[in-house]
Amino acid sequence: MANTLATRKQSEAIRHQMQVIRTALPHDVDAARAQAHDLLDWRYHMRKNPWPLLTVASIVGYIVVPAKTNRQTVVHTRSAVNEPAPSPPKKSMLGGVMGAVFTLALRSGMTMATRQLSQVLTSRASGFGSHNSTTPQAF
C-alpha cells in the first residue's frame, strides 16, 4: 500500500479521534456510574416524583393487604379424646409491608430501567445519521 498524503491524513484523523475518545471515556464512565446510582436510589425517585410513587404504594398496599372478612363463630363438637381446637394461621403485618415495598421497588426499578434504555436507544439512533462529524460518538 502506498503511503500517500491522503492515507497519512486519514491515519492522523483516526488517531486524533481515538485520542478524543480515550480522553472522554473516564468522564463517560463516571456519568454512567452516577446514573446507575440514581436509578437504584429510592430517595432520588421519591424527591423527583413523590406523588406517583405514593399513589402506586397506596394501590399496591390496598391490593396486597387482605380485606377483613366477616368471621362467623362455628361451634365445633369435640371428640371423646378432648382434642384442642385448631388455631387459625397467624398473619404477619411485617410480611405484608415488606411485600408492598418490594413490589413498589420492583415496579419503580423496571419503569426507570425502561426509561433509561429508551433514552440510550434514542440517542444512539439519532447519532447514526452524522458519521462525518468531529465529535466522538459512543457505540
C-alpha positions as CSV (number, residue, x, y, z in Angstrom):
1,M,0.0,0.0,0.0
2,A,1.4,3.4,-1.0
3,N,1.9,5.9,1.8
4,T,0.2,8.9,0.2
5,L,-0.8,12.2,1.7
6,A,-4.4,11.2,1.8
7,T,-3.7,8.0,3.7
8,R,-1.5,9.9,6.2
9,K,-4.2,12.5,6.8
10,Q,-6.8,9.8,7.2
11,S,-4.5,7.9,9.6
12,E,-3.9,11.1,11.6
13,A,-7.6,11.8,11.8
14,I,-8.3,8.3,13.1
15,R,-5.5,8.7,15.7
16,H,-6.9,12.1,16.8
17,Q,-10.4,10.6,17.0
18,M,-9.1,7.7,19.2
19,Q,-7.3,10.2,21.5
20,V,-10.5,12.2,21.9
21,I,-12.5,9.1,22.7
22,R,-9.8,7.9,25.2
23,T,-9.9,11.4,26.9
24,A,-13.7,11.4,27.2
25,L,-14.0,7.8,28.3
26,P,-13.4,8.3,32.1
27,H,-16.0,11.1,32.2
28,D,-18.5,8.9,30.4
29,V,-17.9,6.1,32.8
30,D,-18.3,8.4,35.8
31,A,-21.6,9.8,34.3
32,A,-22.9,6.2,33.7
33,R,-22.0,5.3,37.3
34,A,-23.8,8.3,38.7
35,Q,-26.9,7.4,36.5
36,A,-26.8,3.8,37.8
37,H,-26.6,5.1,41.4
38,D,-29.6,7.4,40.8
39,L,-31.5,4.6,39.1
40,L,-31.2,2.4,42.2
41,D,-31.7,5.1,44.8
42,W,-35.3,5.2,46.1
43,R,-34.7,8.5,47.8
44,Y,-33.8,10.1,44.5
45,H,-37.1,8.9,42.9
46,M,-39.0,10.0,46.0
47,R,-37.6,13.5,45.7
48,K,-38.2,13.7,42.0
49,N,-41.6,12.1,41.7
50,P,-43.3,11.8,45.2
51,W,-46.9,11.7,44.2
52,P,-46.8,8.9,41.6
53,L,-44.7,6.8,44.0
54,L,-47.1,7.4,46.9
55,T,-50.1,6.6,44.6
56,V,-48.5,3.3,43.5
57,A,-47.6,2.4,47.0
58,S,-51.2,3.0,48.2
59,I,-52.6,0.9,45.4
60,V,-50.2,-1.9,46.0
61,G,-50.9,-1.7,49.7
62,Y,-54.6,-1.9,49.1
63,I,-54.2,-4.9,46.8
64,V,-51.7,-6.8,49.0
65,V,-53.4,-6.3,52.4
66,P,-56.3,-8.7,52.6
67,A,-59.8,-7.3,53.3
68,K,-61.4,-8.1,56.6
69,T,-63.8,-10.9,56.3
70,N,-66.9,-11.3,58.4
71,R,-66.0,-14.4,60.5
72,Q,-68.8,-16.4,61.9
73,T,-68.4,-18.3,65.1
74,V,-68.6,-22.0,64.4
75,V,-69.2,-24.4,67.3
76,H,-67.1,-27.4,66.9
77,T,-68.1,-30.5,68.8
78,R,-65.1,-32.1,70.4
79,S,-64.5,-35.8,70.3
80,A,-64.1,-38.0,73.3
81,V,-60.3,-37.6,73.2
82,N,-60.8,-33.9,74.0
83,E,-58.6,-32.6,71.2
84,P,-57.8,-28.9,71.3
85,A,-59.4,-26.6,68.7
86,P,-57.1,-25.8,65.8
87,S,-55.6,-22.3,66.0
88,P,-56.0,-20.1,63.0
89,P,-52.9,-19.3,60.9
90,K,-51.0,-16.2,62.0
91,K,-50.7,-13.4,59.5
92,S,-47.7,-11.2,59.7
93,M,-48.1,-7.4,59.2
94,L,-44.4,-7.1,58.5
95,G,-44.7,-9.6,55.7
96,G,-47.4,-7.6,54.1
97,V,-45.5,-4.3,54.4
98,M,-42.3,-5.9,53.0
99,G,-44.2,-7.4,50.1
100,A,-45.7,-4.0,49.3
101,V,-42.2,-2.3,49.5
102,F,-40.7,-5.0,47.3
103,T,-43.4,-4.7,44.7
104,L,-43.1,-0.9,44.7
105,A,-39.3,-1.1,44.3
106,L,-39.5,-3.7,41.6
107,R,-42.1,-1.7,39.5
108,S,-40.2,1.6,40.1
109,G,-36.9,0.0,39.0
110,M,-38.5,-1.5,35.9
111,T,-40.0,1.8,34.9
112,M,-36.7,3.7,35.4
113,A,-34.7,1.0,33.6
114,T,-37.2,1.1,30.6
115,R,-36.9,4.9,30.6
116,Q,-33.1,4.9,30.6
117,L,-33.0,2.2,27.9
118,S,-35.3,4.2,25.8
119,Q,-33.2,7.3,26.2
120,V,-30.0,5.4,25.3
121,L,-31.5,3.9,22.2
122,T,-33.0,7.2,21.1
123,S,-29.6,9.0,21.5
124,R,-27.8,6.2,19.6
125,A,-30.4,6.2,16.8
126,S,-30.1,10.0,16.4
127,G,-26.2,9.6,16.3
128,F,-26.2,7.2,13.4
129,G,-27.0,9.9,10.8
130,S,-23.9,12.0,11.4
131,H,-20.8,9.9,10.8
132,N,-18.7,12.7,9.4
133,S,-18.8,14.9,12.5
134,T,-15.7,15.6,14.5
135,T,-17.3,14.8,17.9
136,P,-16.9,11.3,19.2
137,Q,-19.9,9.0,19.2
138,A,-20.4,6.3,21.7
139,F,-21.4,3.0,20.1
